[in-house]
C-alpha cells in the first residue's frame, strides 16, 4: 500500500521511497494516531484516502509507517 499510494510523495527509507512532495516521514516520525487521521482525512496538499482505502488498509499503512519511520 505504501509503495502504490505514498512513496511518490513521501520519503521513507524502509520502503526505499524518496518522494519530496510531502513530509519526510523518517524525519517526522509521526505517531500512529496522527498517521491514521492524516491518511483518512488528508490535509494541506495530501488527498484523503477514506473511501479509496479500506479502514483495514489505512490501519496497515499507518502501522507500517509508524513502525519504520526513522529506522
C-alpha positions as a Markdown table, in Angstrom:
| # | Residue | x | y | z |
|---|---|---|---|---|
| 1 | Unk | 0.0 | 0.0 | 0.0 |
| 2 | Unk | 2.8 | 2.4 | 0.9 |
| 3 | Unk | 4.6 | 1.8 | -2.4 |
| 4 | Unk | 1.5 | 2.3 | -4.6 |
| 5 | Unk | -0.2 | 5.2 | -2.7 |
| 6 | Unk | 2.5 | 7.1 | -0.6 |
| 7 | Unk | 6.0 | 6.6 | -2.0 |
| 8 | Unk | 5.7 | 9.0 | -4.8 |
| 9 | Unk | 5.2 | 11.9 | -2.3 |
| 10 | Unk | 6.9 | 10.8 | 0.9 |
| 11 | Unk | 10.5 | 9.8 | 1.9 |
| 12 | Unk | 10.7 | 6.6 | 4.0 |
| 13 | Unk | 14.0 | 4.7 | 3.8 |
| 14 | Unk | 12.5 | 1.4 | 4.9 |
| 15 | Unk | 10.3 | 1.5 | 1.8 |
| 16 | Unk | 13.1 | 2.8 | -0.5 |
| 17 | Unk | 10.9 | 5.9 | -1.1 |
| 18 | Unk | 12.4 | 9.3 | -1.8 |
| 19 | Unk | 9.3 | 11.5 | -2.6 |
| 20 | Unk | 9.7 | 15.2 | -1.9 |
| 21 | Unk | 6.1 | 16.5 | -2.2 |
| 22 | Unk | 5.0 | 15.5 | 1.3 |
| 23 | Unk | 7.0 | 15.5 | 4.6 |
| 24 | Unk | 10.0 | 13.2 | 5.0 |
| 25 | Unk | 8.4 | 10.5 | 7.3 |
| 26 | Unk | 11.9 | 9.4 | 8.6 |
| 27 | Unk | 12.4 | 12.9 | 10.0 |
| 28 | Unk | 8.8 | 13.5 | 11.1 |
| 29 | Unk | 8.4 | 10.1 | 12.9 |
| 30 | Unk | 4.6 | 10.6 | 13.2 |
| 31 | Unk | 2.7 | 8.7 | 15.9 |
| 32 | Unk | 0.2 | 6.1 | 14.7 |
| 33 | Unk | -3.0 | 8.0 | 15.5 |
| 34 | Unk | -1.7 | 11.0 | 13.6 |
| 35 | Unk | -0.9 | 8.9 | 10.5 |
| 36 | Unk | -4.4 | 7.3 | 10.6 |
| 37 | Unk | -6.0 | 10.7 | 10.8 |
| 38 | Unk | -3.9 | 12.2 | 8.0 |
| 39 | Unk | -4.3 | 9.2 | 5.7 |
| 40 | Unk | -8.1 | 9.1 | 6.3 |
| 41 | Unk | -8.8 | 12.8 | 6.1 |
| 42 | Unk | -5.9 | 14.3 | 4.1 |
| 43 | Unk | -4.7 | 17.7 | 4.7 |
| 44 | Unk | -2.7 | 20.5 | 3.0 |
| 45 | Unk | -1.9 | 19.0 | -0.4 |
| 46 | Unk | -2.4 | 15.4 | 0.7 |
| 47 | Unk | -5.7 | 13.9 | -0.5 |
| 48 | Unk | -8.0 | 11.9 | 1.8 |
| 49 | Unk | -7.8 | 8.2 | 1.3 |
| 50 | Unk | -11.1 | 7.5 | 3.1 |
| 51 | Unk | -13.2 | 5.7 | 0.5 |
| 52 | Unk | -10.2 | 4.8 | -1.6 |
| 53 | Unk | -8.6 | 2.6 | 1.0 |
| 54 | Unk | -10.5 | 0.4 | 3.4 |
| 55 | Unk | -10.1 | 1.1 | 7.2 |
| 56 | Unk | -8.0 | -2.1 | 7.4 |
| 57 | Unk | -5.7 | -0.8 | 4.6 |
| 58 | Unk | -5.4 | 2.6 | 6.3 |
| 59 | Unk | -4.6 | 0.9 | 9.6 |
| 60 | Unk | -2.0 | -1.3 | 7.9 |
| 61 | Unk | -0.2 | 1.5 | 6.1 |
| 62 | Unk | -0.3 | 3.6 | 9.3 |
| 63 | Unk | 1.2 | 0.8 | 11.3 |
| 64 | Unk | 3.9 | 0.3 | 8.7 |
| 65 | Unk | 4.9 | 3.9 | 8.7 |
| 66 | Unk | 4.9 | 4.3 | 12.5 |
| 67 | Unk | 6.9 | 1.1 | 12.9 |
| 68 | Unk | 9.5 | 2.1 | 10.2 |
| 69 | Unk | 9.9 | 5.9 | 10.2 |
| 70 | Unk | 13.3 | 6.9 | 11.3 |
| 71 | Unk | 14.8 | 3.4 | 11.1 |
